[in-house]
Amino acid sequence: MPDSTPNAFARSSGTASPEPGKGGDAASKKTIQERDRTILLLQDEQRNLESMRGKLEAEGFSVATCSPEQALEGLRARPHAIVLVPGTILAAQPEAATLAQAAPPVVPPPTPPGSGSYRMIPRAEARGLPLLDRLRRGAPEAAVVIVGGPFERLPHAFQRGAVDVIVRPDDVDEIRAVLVQARARRQVDKERLDALEDARRTRKFFEEVLRGLGEGIVVIDEQAKIRYRNPEAARVLGEDDDATPDRHDEDGSSLHLKQLVLAPLLQLLVETLTEREPKTKMVALEEEDQKIFLDVTTSVLRSGDGRATGAVAVVRDRSAEKMLEEQLAHTERLATLGSLLAAIAHEIANPLSVITGCAEIGQETAKEAALAGARAQEPDAKTALEKFSKDVKDILEQICDAGLRCQTIANNLLQYSRRTPARVVEQDLNELVRKTLAFVGKYLGTDKVEVALDLDSVLPPVRVDAAQLQQALTNLIDNAVHAMLGQRRATGRGSTSTAMKLKAPRLSISTRTAAGQAVIVIADNGPGIPARQLERIWRPFYTTKERGTGLGLYITRRAVEHQGGTIALETEVGEGTTFTIRLPL
């Protein structure tokens, strides 16, 4: 819209903005007083209000005139305190078709050249009650006064925002009294609107402050009903918008566990409201491996007259801090335990070697006894020697198996407690897989499991530490076999799962090359790993076995990563688990 203003609005007086320090307050008050005496008089072809305009100007008002179609643009261009609307403009309008045929279009007063132009209000909205709606929405600070009748339209006009009516436009006293009241009403409405706006801004400010707090806020009323909670409180209580029953947060706490917090929190708030005393309490809940720690401080909400109207709780989630404290304490314990385990493993390694060595020598003696029995001529001696050989051989095999298992545990403890340098040599992975199965297969129980090998015959040699990688493969095979055999034992004890009963334990080991890496895949069809355990299985000393140490997977991952490789896990409950080792070629 051009900067210049039509002559119709040029009569409204204005004052330049005062300079700072030069009577600014007084000049500002004078400007407001002058603005309160500005009037916009709408022209109507059915009523001539020139005489009224003269009376207003004689009373010291600044009067501008325009057509109803220009009213809103005029008020936007220069605000006026009062808008005078002839009652004839509010008269009921005929239907649009009849109006188009019977009434010629109203032509607004000509605009002087160079004075600019305004967007016109459509005639259907510039006549009748819709005009008042437009004025109320577009210029809410202007007081609308109706001039003259028809008076049956006045109730509807007052409903649409008109504040008063001048019944006798020729009566100066009435005009003066109505305009004084209209200005007072305008001032009251302006103060009300300003107060509402200030309240809205204040409320928005405090809402933003409460939303941005890192602590939860929960408010209850006198009936112990929750009236407010900020987003942090909703998150702590598991009531945020994206809450799902199976969701776990970064602190590992589940939605179900979070919702259990609501009961002690409400109880504390009710006690605060009943006893009229602030309270402080730590709420700690634990469910399986999940924990929640909350610091809760409550206080009483009071009205202006001191009456208790509710209670407010400030909730600080300390779950992450507590978990960090526990992890630090656990790390210190592990460091101490590592030194102790190294000493223990070193001390038991030598006796274990002696035990297994003697057992192997005893097996040779048992073989010689069997040969002597075969050469014996007397039947009794032959039977006695064969029985002796078999019994001794079985006993010594159990000793060897137990010793080998203890030796594996001791090796795990040593590998956990110290980082030994890798002895990297070129190694045939296929041969390493076969050697591992042959060496530990019997005591791991692979004779009770179907083992399927799919080894790439053209797999190139890989530079690895054979001992570390063999230990990693042993741990993975051990876990797979125990998971599958444990599943069948659980089925035999009365499980109703048909899938478990029909599924034969099967271990698959394959090798291949992919993306410049050597890949070893170890898969089983066991029970799988529940989702809540996935992040914990790599931690040291975490185990689900009755006699496990919880070091197998931890040492396995460390051994693979120590050689520049990676290990990944895929699992599905009821279907099985697959570990994939990738090593650089």
Disulfide bonds with the S-S distance in Angstrom:
none
